[in-house]
């Protein structure tokens, strides 16, 4: 089994453990990405067996997957308070600060997580880091004035002590990656983010920045799977 297959197997193990947090009648937030997709698959099996839940998907891809599996769906407008969101992460720091958005759904993911009483993040152990930043930080921006916004972002990251280029995310055909909300994404190559809170404040203050992929104070529990099994990490 190669490294990618091992990581994928660990993702599924973590997703299976997250089902222990689900109770009948819950209002769930469903994340986006390869790890979250395992959770949606496994949840669909439980629903088929009779589990009654309703869910808000964080992307059109997750909506399509959940719909195929027969999971009852709602929206945050119809159901503005959720009991639990289960989602993956691109990086997880010891205090459960996260980098998310590798799948391009960070805005909806953050809105859903913020509307939830609890957020559980699921991952394979490769996502655990001592300091965030090796994974490029996704930043969702308005297309209008993108060059000016990009310049302001690079100034902000430098001022926060983590300078690096913010590169437009593009599709294989060279066109900009467009989010479900119609925005563009920049991936900031920062290497090390010593102070995520300060950087988050600076990025949020930039006109043109719709949202950034730093998730601070949202995840209460991380379920991390590795070769030695599954462990739960609680936010301090």
Residue frames as qw, qx, qy, qz and C-alpha x, y, z in Angstrom:
[[0.000, 0.889, 0.458, 0.000, 0.00, 0.00, 0.00],
 [0.441, 0.406, -0.023, 0.800, 1.50, 3.35, -1.04],
 [0.164, -0.126, -0.417, 0.885, 1.58, 6.52, 1.05],
 [0.354, -0.088, -0.184, -0.913, -1.54, 8.01, -0.53],
 [0.648, -0.252, -0.645, -0.317, -3.53, 4.81, 0.03],
 [0.470, -0.222, -0.672, 0.527, -2.38, 4.64, 3.66],
 [0.030, 0.060, 0.217, -0.974, -3.40, 8.27, 4.24],
 [0.500, -0.157, -0.393, -0.755, -6.78, 7.66, 2.63],
 [0.625, -0.272, -0.732, 0.012, -7.38, 4.62, 4.84],
 [0.307, -0.198, -0.538, 0.759, -6.52, 6.71, 7.91],
 [0.238, -0.071, -0.075, -0.966, -8.93, 9.42, 6.78],
 [0.615, -0.255, -0.564, -0.489, -11.73, 6.87, 6.65],
 [0.547, -0.255, -0.702, 0.377, -10.88, 5.55, 10.11],
 [0.090, -0.111, -0.317, 0.938, -11.06, 9.09, 11.51],
 [0.412, -0.128, -0.310, -0.847, -14.36, 9.68, 9.70],
 [0.618, -0.281, -0.717, -0.155, -15.82, 6.50, 11.16],
 [0.385, -0.244, -0.614, 0.644, -14.87, 7.59, 14.68],
 [0.110, -0.025, 0.047, -0.992, -16.65, 10.92, 14.12],
 [0.494, -0.322, -0.613, -0.526, -19.94, 9.04, 13.71],
 [0.450, -0.331, -0.727, 0.400, -19.83, 8.44, 17.47],
 [0.055, -0.195, -0.259, 0.944, -20.64, 12.13, 17.92],
 [0.344, -0.118, -0.447, -0.817, -23.81, 11.92, 15.80],
 [0.225, 0.212, 0.813, -0.493, -27.17, 11.46, 17.52],
 [0.124, 0.533, 0.775, 0.315, -30.64, 10.94, 16.02],
 [0.026, -0.901, -0.429, 0.056, -32.39, 14.21, 15.24],
 [0.436, -0.529, 0.108, 0.720, -29.18, 16.21, 14.94],
 [0.436, 0.896, 0.063, -0.057, -28.71, 19.15, 12.59],
 [0.778, -0.253, 0.294, 0.495, -25.32, 18.58, 10.96],
 [0.261, 0.860, -0.288, -0.331, -22.84, 20.59, 8.95],
 [0.924, 0.122, 0.290, 0.219, -21.11, 18.50, 6.29],
 [0.257, -0.721, 0.362, 0.533, -17.61, 19.52, 5.29],
 [0.707, 0.686, -0.107, -0.133, -15.85, 19.48, 1.95],
 [0.086, 0.708, -0.701, -0.023, -12.76, 17.61, 0.77],
 [0.592, 0.201, -0.772, -0.114, -11.45, 14.07, 0.63],
 [0.123, 0.019, -0.853, 0.507, -11.66, 13.37, 4.38],
 [0.435, 0.169, 0.343, -0.815, -15.11, 14.91, 4.77],
 [0.640, 0.203, -0.482, -0.563, -16.27, 12.85, 1.79],
 [0.374, 0.038, -0.915, 0.143, -15.53, 9.67, 3.76],
 [0.140, 0.157, 0.658, -0.723, -17.69, 10.96, 6.61],
 [0.555, 0.244, -0.063, -0.793, -20.55, 11.75, 4.22],
 [0.559, 0.158, -0.762, -0.287, -20.29, 8.24, 2.75],
 [0.261, -0.061, -0.891, 0.365, -20.41, 6.61, 6.18],
 [0.288, 0.196, 0.413, -0.841, -23.21, 8.90, 7.33],
 [0.580, 0.185, -0.390, -0.691, -25.16, 7.89, 4.26],
 [0.457, 0.010, -0.889, -0.016, -24.89, 4.25, 5.31],
 [0.030, -0.189, -0.737, 0.649, -26.29, 5.13, 8.74],
 [0.422, 0.236, 0.050, -0.874, -29.12, 7.12, 7.17],
 [0.566, 0.114, -0.671, -0.465, -29.97, 4.19, 4.93],
 [0.388, -0.108, -0.885, 0.233, -30.15, 2.05, 8.07],
 [0.334, -0.706, -0.617, -0.096, -32.63, 4.44, 9.66],
 [0.378, -0.354, -0.265, 0.813, -30.69, 7.32, 11.26],
 [0.122, 0.866, 0.441, 0.202, -32.78, 10.51, 11.14],
 [0.380, -0.500, -0.006, 0.779, -30.66, 13.65, 10.71],
 [0.420, 0.872, 0.238, 0.079, -30.75, 16.78, 8.59],
 [0.666, -0.277, 0.180, 0.669, -27.63, 18.36, 7.13],
 [0.245, 0.939, -0.036, -0.238, -26.25, 21.56, 5.64],
 [0.850, 0.177, 0.164, 0.468, -23.55, 20.93, 2.99],
 [0.289, -0.755, 0.106, 0.579, -20.62, 23.33, 2.70],
 [0.014, -0.411, 0.582, 0.702, -20.20, 23.00, -1.06],
 [0.732, 0.316, -0.167, -0.581, -22.07, 22.01, -4.18],
 [0.472, 0.314, -0.823, -0.045, -19.88, 18.89, -4.39],
 [0.051, -0.021, 0.868, -0.494, -20.89, 17.82, -0.88],
 [0.574, 0.229, 0.243, -0.748, -24.53, 18.66, -1.63],
 [0.691, 0.325, -0.484, -0.428, -24.46, 16.36, -4.67],
 [0.330, 0.214, -0.901, 0.183, -22.76, 13.54, -2.74],
 [0.221, 0.060, 0.725, -0.650, -25.15, 13.75, 0.22],
 [0.636, 0.266, 0.010, -0.724, -28.15, 13.94, -2.09],
 [0.603, 0.276, -0.702, -0.260, -27.09, 10.76, -3.89],
 [0.262, 0.084, -0.897, 0.346, -26.85, 9.00, -0.54],
 [0.420, -0.569, -0.646, -0.287, -30.32, 10.01, 0.57],
 [0.342, -0.286, -0.478, 0.757, -29.21, 12.34, 3.38],
 [0.007, 0.868, 0.494, 0.058, -31.93, 14.88, 4.16],
 [0.448, 0.121, -0.001, 0.886, -30.61, 18.37, 3.33],
 [0.087, -0.906, -0.387, 0.150, -31.47, 21.84, 4.52],
 [0.412, 0.610, -0.062, 0.674, -29.93, 25.31, 4.35],
 [0.336, -0.145, -0.478, 0.798, -28.64, 27.68, 7.00],
 [0.270, -0.194, -0.102, -0.938, -31.52, 30.02, 6.14],
 [0.718, -0.310, -0.458, -0.423, -33.98, 27.25, 7.01],
 [0.853, -0.430, -0.248, 0.159, -31.90, 25.87, 9.90],
 [0.207, 0.864, -0.257, 0.381, -29.63, 28.64, 11.22],
 [0.403, -0.640, 0.590, -0.282, -28.41, 26.74, 14.30],
 [0.799, 0.227, -0.550, -0.082, -26.58, 23.44, 13.92],
 [0.832, -0.540, 0.110, -0.070, -25.60, 20.87, 16.53],
 [0.695, -0.392, 0.488, 0.354, -22.41, 19.57, 14.95],
 [0.578, 0.748, -0.266, -0.190, -20.15, 20.14, 11.98],
 [0.813, -0.252, 0.442, 0.284, -17.70, 17.47, 10.86],
 [0.517, 0.844, -0.137, -0.040, -15.00, 18.60, 8.43],
 [0.872, 0.056, -0.042, 0.484, -11.41, 17.95, 7.43],
 [0.173, -0.942, 0.144, 0.250, -8.41, 20.28, 7.60],
 [0.696, 0.634, -0.248, 0.228, -5.23, 20.94, 5.67],
 [0.410, 0.305, -0.604, 0.611, -3.21, 21.64, 8.82],
 [0.631, -0.687, -0.312, -0.181, -3.99, 21.29, 12.54],
 [0.168, 0.586, -0.513, 0.604, -1.96, 23.13, 15.19],
 [0.309, -0.075, -0.847, 0.426, -1.72, 21.90, 18.81],
 [0.175, 0.237, 0.475, -0.829, -4.38, 24.41, 19.94],
 [0.390, 0.483, 0.782, 0.050, -6.69, 23.21, 17.11],
 [0.249, 0.730, -0.121, -0.625, -6.22, 26.34, 15.05],
 [0.739, 0.262, 0.593, 0.182, -6.61, 25.15, 11.47],
 [0.135, 0.410, -0.452, -0.781, -5.72, 25.94, 7.91],
 [0.542, 0.394, 0.738, -0.076, -8.62, 25.02, 5.64],
 [0.404, 0.760, 0.008, -0.509, -9.64, 25.77, 2.08],
 [0.252, -0.338, 0.785, 0.454, -7.51, 23.42, 0.02],
 [0.304, 0.380, 0.855, 0.180, -10.75, 22.23, -1.55],
 [0.054, 0.238, 0.330, 0.912, -11.87, 25.78, -2.24],
 [0.380, -0.622, -0.595, -0.339, -14.90, 25.85, 0.11],
 [0.383, -0.063, -0.546, 0.742, -13.45, 27.83, 3.03],
 [0.236, -0.205, 0.052, -0.949, -16.09, 30.59, 3.11],
 [0.735, -0.272, -0.338, -0.521, -19.05, 28.24, 3.37],
 [0.713, -0.096, -0.631, 0.291, -17.10, 25.94, 5.69],
 [0.218, 0.057, -0.461, 0.858, -16.41, 28.79, 8.10],
 [0.453, -0.237, -0.069, -0.856, -20.01, 30.06, 8.00],
 [0.805, -0.221, -0.477, -0.274, -21.34, 26.57, 8.76],
 [0.610, -0.042, -0.609, 0.505, -18.77, 25.89, 11.49],
 [0.014, 0.161, -0.311, 0.937, -19.58, 29.23, 13.13],
 [0.607, -0.229, -0.155, -0.745, -23.29, 28.32, 13.16],
 [0.789, -0.102, -0.603, -0.048, -22.59, 25.02, 14.92],
 [0.652, -0.720, 0.125, -0.205, -22.54, 24.26, 18.64],
 [0.680, -0.470, 0.517, 0.222, -19.56, 21.95, 18.06],
 [0.623, 0.669, -0.364, -0.181, -17.02, 21.40, 15.30],
 [0.815, -0.300, 0.473, 0.150, -15.15, 18.12, 15.02],
 [0.395, 0.740, -0.466, -0.284, -12.23, 18.03, 12.61],
 [0.937, -0.053, 0.344, 0.033, -11.12, 14.70, 11.15],
 [0.345, 0.817, -0.449, -0.107, -7.73, 13.99, 9.59],
 [0.932, 0.061, -0.222, 0.281, -4.88, 11.60, 9.05],
 [0.627, -0.648, -0.058, 0.429, -1.83, 12.28, 11.21],
 [0.558, 0.207, 0.224, 0.772, 0.07, 14.04, 8.40],
 [0.016, -0.795, -0.296, -0.528, -2.14, 17.08, 9.01],
 [0.584, -0.771, -0.155, 0.200, -0.76, 17.64, 12.53],
 [0.527, 0.544, -0.156, 0.634, 1.86, 20.41, 12.68],
 [0.471, -0.414, -0.399, 0.669, 3.62, 22.34, 15.42],
 [0.017, 0.526, 0.014, -0.850, 3.31, 25.63, 13.52],
 [0.595, 0.648, 0.464, -0.107, 0.85, 26.42, 10.74],
 [0.153, 0.842, -0.201, -0.477, 1.97, 27.64, 7.34],
 [0.310, -0.273, 0.795, 0.444, 3.74, 24.98, 5.34],
 [0.311, 0.525, 0.764, 0.210, 0.44, 24.32, 3.57],
 [0.102, 0.215, 0.216, 0.947, -0.34, 27.43, 1.48],
 [0.125, 0.411, 0.597, -0.677, -2.97, 29.58, 3.18],
 [0.147, 0.509, 0.682, 0.505, -6.08, 29.91, 0.97],
 [0.028, 0.420, 0.265, -0.867, -7.56, 33.40, 0.82],
 [0.291, 0.597, 0.713, 0.224, -10.88, 34.01, -0.96],
 [0.110, -0.378, 0.025, 0.919, -11.08, 37.36, -2.75],
 [0.503, 0.720, 0.314, -0.361, -13.44, 39.35, -4.94],
 [0.710, 0.327, 0.376, 0.497, -12.41, 39.25, -8.61],
 [0.173, 0.932, 0.112, 0.298, -12.72, 43.05, -8.86],
 [0.088, -0.894, 0.367, -0.242, -9.36, 44.67, -8.10],
 [0.977, -0.178, -0.074, 0.088, -7.68, 41.31, -7.62],
 [0.665, 0.391, -0.248, 0.586, -4.18, 42.65, -8.27],
 [0.115, -0.648, 0.265, -0.705, -4.55, 45.41, -5.68],
 [0.822, -0.459, 0.072, -0.330, -6.01, 42.95, -3.18],
 [0.941, 0.066, -0.183, 0.277, -3.15, 40.54, -3.79],
 [0.390, 0.531, -0.305, 0.688, -0.62, 43.31, -3.19],
 [0.424, -0.616, 0.221, -0.626, -2.35, 44.29, 0.08],
 [0.957, -0.265, -0.056, -0.107, -2.35, 40.65, 1.22],
 [0.807, 0.229, -0.260, 0.478, 1.39, 40.32, 0.62],
 [0.065, 0.591, -0.303, 0.745, 1.97, 43.52, 2.59],
 [0.689, -0.516, 0.102, -0.499, -0.22, 42.22, 5.42],
 [0.975, -0.119, -0.157, 0.106, 1.52, 38.86, 5.66],
 [0.571, 0.397, -0.315, 0.646, 4.91, 40.58, 5.72],
 [0.211, -0.600, 0.242, -0.733, 3.72, 42.93, 8.47],
 [0.852, -0.394, 0.055, -0.341, 2.51, 39.90, 10.46],
 [0.365, -0.631, 0.684, 0.012, 5.97, 38.36, 10.30],
 [0.678, 0.062, 0.724, 0.113, 5.29, 35.71, 7.68],
 [0.309, 0.633, -0.290, -0.648, 6.17, 37.16, 4.27],
 [0.430, 0.011, 0.858, 0.281, 5.54, 35.21, 1.11],
 [0.197, 0.059, -0.507, -0.837, 3.91, 35.38, -2.32],
 [0.547, 0.313, 0.585, -0.511, 0.13, 35.05, -2.68],
 [0.025, -0.161, 0.776, 0.610, -0.38, 33.10, -5.87],
 [0.662, 0.149, -0.035, -0.733, -3.67, 32.93, -7.79],
 [0.537, -0.009, 0.842, -0.049, -5.10, 29.43, -7.82],
 [0.450, 0.418, -0.402, -0.679, -5.72, 28.31, -11.38],
 [0.906, 0.160, 0.319, -0.230, -7.38, 25.42, -13.15],
 [0.699, -0.102, 0.558, 0.436, -5.38, 23.13, -15.46],
 [0.486, 0.656, 0.428, 0.388, -6.58, 25.25, -18.43],
 [0.385, 0.147, -0.072, 0.908, -5.07, 28.36, -16.86],
 [0.281, -0.651, -0.305, -0.636, -8.38, 29.98, -15.92],
 [0.172, -0.406, 0.548, -0.710, -8.89, 31.24, -12.35],
 [0.250, -0.273, -0.914, 0.166, -10.32, 28.78, -9.83],
 [0.344, -0.372, -0.086, -0.858, -13.81, 30.09, -9.03],
 [0.092, 0.023, 0.856, -0.509, -15.45, 29.21, -5.72],
 [0.007, -0.530, -0.843, -0.090, -19.10, 28.25, -5.28],
 [0.061, -0.787, -0.369, 0.492, -19.65, 31.87, -4.24],
 [0.513, 0.806, 0.196, 0.221, -18.17, 33.22, -7.47],
 [0.229, -0.923, 0.289, 0.109, -14.91, 34.43, -5.90],
 [0.676, 0.543, -0.463, 0.186, -11.25, 33.76, -6.68],
 [0.835, -0.530, 0.005, 0.146, -8.64, 32.12, -4.48],
 [0.279, 0.771, -0.518, 0.242, -5.09, 33.12, -3.65],
 [0.921, -0.276, -0.211, 0.175, -2.73, 30.63, -1.98],
 [0.073, -0.917, 0.336, -0.204, -0.26, 32.44, 0.27],
 [0.860, 0.143, -0.389, 0.298, 3.09, 30.64, 0.51],
 [0.290, -0.862, 0.190, -0.370, 4.04, 31.65, 4.05],
 [0.577, 0.304, -0.698, 0.295, 5.95, 28.59, 5.39],
 [0.414, -0.251, -0.702, 0.522, 5.46, 29.53, 9.05],
 [0.261, -0.684, -0.230, -0.641, 2.65, 31.49, 10.73],
 [0.330, 0.054, -0.686, 0.646, 3.89, 32.28, 14.24],
 [0.154, 0.265, 0.496, -0.812, 0.85, 34.40, 15.18],
 [0.076, 0.387, 0.819, 0.417, -2.31, 33.24, 13.36],
 [0.053, -0.774, -0.560, 0.291, -4.57, 35.64, 15.27],
 [0.110, -0.658, 0.121, 0.735, -2.63, 38.72, 14.23],
 [0.098, -0.087, 0.721, 0.680, -2.51, 37.56, 10.62],
 [0.052, 0.544, 0.830, 0.112, -6.25, 36.81, 10.65],
 [0.033, -0.803, -0.330, 0.494, -7.04, 40.35, 11.84],
 [0.101, -0.523, 0.379, 0.757, -4.81, 41.92, 9.19],
 [0.095, 0.106, 0.838, 0.527, -6.27, 39.84, 6.37],
 [0.033, 0.648, 0.758, -0.067, -9.87, 40.46, 7.42],
 [0.058, -0.750, -0.163, 0.638, -9.26, 44.22, 7.34],
 [0.171, -0.232, 0.567, 0.772, -8.37, 44.23, 3.63],
 [0.613, 0.485, 0.146, -0.606, -11.14, 45.37, 1.28],
 [0.589, 0.477, -0.560, -0.336, -11.47, 42.66, -1.34],
 [0.140, 0.169, -0.956, 0.195, -10.70, 39.80, 1.03],
 [0.674, -0.305, -0.358, -0.570, -13.91, 37.80, 1.41],
 [0.841, -0.493, 0.157, -0.159, -12.50, 35.25, 3.88],
 [0.227, 0.636, -0.733, 0.077, -9.27, 33.46, 4.79],
 [0.821, -0.017, -0.558, -0.124, -8.48, 29.88, 5.65],
 [0.168, 0.228, -0.726, 0.626, -7.39, 30.40, 9.27],
 [0.632, -0.509, -0.458, -0.364, -9.99, 28.75, 11.49],
 [0.199, 0.284, -0.607, 0.715, -9.38, 30.03, 15.01],
 [0.273, -0.024, 0.611, -0.743, -11.42, 28.94, 18.01],
 [0.691, 0.099, -0.236, -0.676, -13.90, 26.91, 15.95],
 [0.748, 0.062, -0.656, -0.073, -12.80, 23.28, 16.29],
 [0.608, -0.612, 0.323, -0.390, -13.33, 21.77, 19.74],
 [0.804, -0.235, 0.547, 0.014, -12.16, 18.25, 18.93],
 [0.426, 0.588, -0.599, -0.337, -9.78, 16.72, 16.41],
 [0.923, -0.059, 0.371, -0.086, -9.97, 13.04, 15.52],
 [0.243, 0.745, -0.585, -0.209, -6.61, 12.01, 14.12],
 [0.984, 0.016, 0.170, -0.057, -5.87, 8.58, 12.68],
 [0.135, 0.749, -0.643, -0.089, -2.40, 7.12, 12.31],
 [0.597, 0.241, -0.763, -0.065, -0.64, 3.77, 12.16],
 [0.148, 0.045, -0.841, 0.519, -1.13, 3.30, 15.90],
 [0.072, -0.576, -0.806, 0.116, -4.86, 3.96, 15.81],
 [0.039, -0.749, -0.321, -0.579, -7.11, 6.94, 16.50],
 [0.358, -0.307, -0.497, 0.728, -6.64, 9.66, 19.07],
 [0.050, -0.872, -0.425, -0.237, -8.87, 12.51, 20.11],
 [0.390, 0.017, -0.199, 0.899, -7.36, 15.93, 20.74],
 [0.123, -0.844, -0.519, 0.057, -9.46, 18.48, 22.65],
 [0.240, 0.729, -0.037, 0.640, -8.93, 22.21, 22.37],
 [0.410, -0.076, -0.571, 0.707, -7.15, 23.49, 25.51]]
